[in-house]
Amino acid sequence: MKKRKMFPFLAAGMVALASCNAPQKEVAKIAAIDLANLDTTVAAGTDFYEYACGGWIKNNPLKPEYARFGTFDQLRENNENQLRTLIEELKAAPQEAGGAAQKISALYAMGLDSTKLNEDRATPVKEELAAIQSLATKADVSKMVATLHKEGMAPFFALFVGADEKNSDMNIVQLYQAGIGMGDRDYYLMEDEGSERIRKAYRTYIDRLFTLTGASPEQAQAAVDAVMKIEKGIAEISYSREDLRDSQKNYNKMPYEEFKKLGEALNWDIYFETMGLDSLKELDAKQVEFYKGLDKFLKDITVDEQKYYLEFNLLNAAAPYLSDDFADAEFEFYGKTMSGKQEQQPRWKRSLSVVNRALGEAVGEMYVAKYFPASSKEKMLTLVGNLQTALGERIDGLQWMSDTTKAKAREKLAAFTVKIGYPDKWRDYSGLEIKNDSYWANVRRSNIFDMEYQLADVDKPVDKSRWYMSPQTVNAYYNPTTNEICFPAAILQPPFFNPEADDAVNYGAIGVVIGHEMTHGFDDQGRNYDKDGNLVDWWTAEDAERFTERAEILVKQYDQIVVVDTLHANGRFTLGENIADHGGLLIAHQAYQNSLKGKETPAPIDGFTNEQRFFLGYATLWGQNIRPEEIRRLTKIDPHSLGKWRVNAALRNIDAFYDAFGIKEGDPMYLAPEDRVVIW
């Protein structure tokens, strides 16, 4: 389980050996704005999202394998096909044994081998299940929890190694609340009909996994009861998703000996010794009250109940990499019940995603060599510089902020590290073994390899050149502890970045993405970190109060949105992303206006002015179809607003949008000037 204080542009979820001087594939020209994507039967002032994206929505109905499919998913799908071709081409030439290319090819082929997967059935997990079943004492449980953590699972809590948020040059061990299979505590605690239905399906899923291993009906029922008892108990002591956004509340650095005094949920000495951290001096306990609650809660849980819970953690993690009956059971719950998908993705896509996780930068090196032109990096550097200038101007012009805080904000902006395309140094995968034993065994070894990669950083300086997304990921991020913005190669394609497009469209698309990530440095969480990435208050008290007043307006605006049926958006949970969308639009628009100084106003294209094309370029990013189940799920777990509201709700605060499309009082898109908010 990977935890990092990082703010991506899109919902979490990532898709990727040759020389980077290889010839680039010729790319067909793509229209800056495809008129077929519009629905001009809807007035821009009535529903701008439908106006700008209605044609795309109609022309791209949901396929059975998707719970949500948008323009960025379309780009991801194109990337998947490119990566599939690259990997399958590896078969055509002999590969060096133990080299990255051979590992990529072997792991991908193993995921496609349905015959072996179905012959093996539960055999790949039998030995570990037996080890869990043999546990007899608290010490045994503590050791097994560490073993599963090293293998990529997160029973009870999760361990991560990352920058100390108040000493950002150094890495520290961090502990996070975790341990619930449905992902959010509300699924366990709410008594509404939808939550009850999901809990019932979850019980069925747990029963199914144990039954597939050969458990008797009585054993399977005992497992269901134990897992639900423990996970509900964990949910009851977990911080809410809103509380998890409070950076100060979630920083609790302490000596290891002091941490042990919080309680004995596990035998901590045995746990950390098994993790290879027997000389640990200090850690950051993050949600510190959680560990106190865990100690109290587990006093009433038997070792047998904990064994069932640990077995389920193993089976749940392994299910997608076992025989079809396991994989189908996992999809039935997480895919169908939770998200509304109708079909599994084809096996090649599932196998590709495993290769991307296990050998991401090795695949990324292949991807960059063939598909990422150097010219895109050069153009992005220019755009980023223009956006930094615009944000600096906006900071200078803020009427609500004092000169003292403005000077600090300017320092932070000037200190941004900008990463574009791909890392300067590729990760070494020579220590990762890919063997011909079982698919799950290789996934397990990959997880151990990644955890050991983290553990090697304990108490060492932070490597600020490291990337936290692979180049083939269609996304972008801001990381506050390194004060960096990162734009992987794969997002630098249409509709985000189009070398053939007019400037208005590119500023409205990739320009807003850049501005979005910059604004994360100054949103409700990012603003708490200084130019060096340290969690420190650099604001005057009066400025902090004025910021909060404006942020609260945004919270209330989004709280009023009904996303499906009677379910409202969560304005506080999505505040950081909403501030970033809002700021990104204002910054990118100002940067575009700056680029026009001394030039004639561009002539309309396809009947749209340059101002209109800016906002259409932005809206195009968010065209999507989505199932009701996925709307409900994402509203609980995703800090990003849904695509429709990243357009309609965000644009209602932008004065230039009203001017561009003649939005007037009485139009549904209209928001009175006194109700609009400007933060950055």
Secondary structure, DSSP 8 states (H G I E B T S, - for coil): ------EESS-S-------TTS---------SS-GGG--TTS-TTT-HHHHHHHHHHHHS---TT-SEEEHHHHHHHHHHHHHHHHHHHGGGS---TTSHHHHHHHHHHHHH-HHHHHHHTTHHHHHHHHHHHT--SHHHHHHHHHHHHHTT--SSEEEEEEEETTEEEEEEEEEEE---TTSSTHHHH--SHHHHHHHHHHHHHHHHHHHHTT--HHHHHHHHHHHHHHHHHHHHHS--TTGGG-TTTT--EEEHHHHHTT--SS-HHHHHHHTT-TT--EEE-SSHHHHHHHHHHHTTS-HHHHHHHHHHHHHHHHGGGS-HHHHHHHIIIIIIIHH---S---HHHHHHHHHHHHSHHHHHHHHHHHH--HHHHHHHHHHHHHHHHHHHHHHHH-SSS-HHHHHHHHHHHHT-EEEEES-SS----TT----SS-HHHHHHHHHHHHHHHHHTTTTSB--TT--SS-TT-S--EEETTTTEEEEEGGGSSTTT--TTS-HHHHHHTHHHHHHHHHHHTTSTTGGGB-TTS-B---S-HHHHHHHHHHHHHHHHHHHT-EEETTEE--TTTTHHHHHHHHHHHHHHHHHHHHHTTTS-----BTTB-HHHHHHHHHHHTT-EEE-HHHHHHHHHH-SS--HHHHHHHHHTT-HHHHHHHT--TTSTT---GGG-----
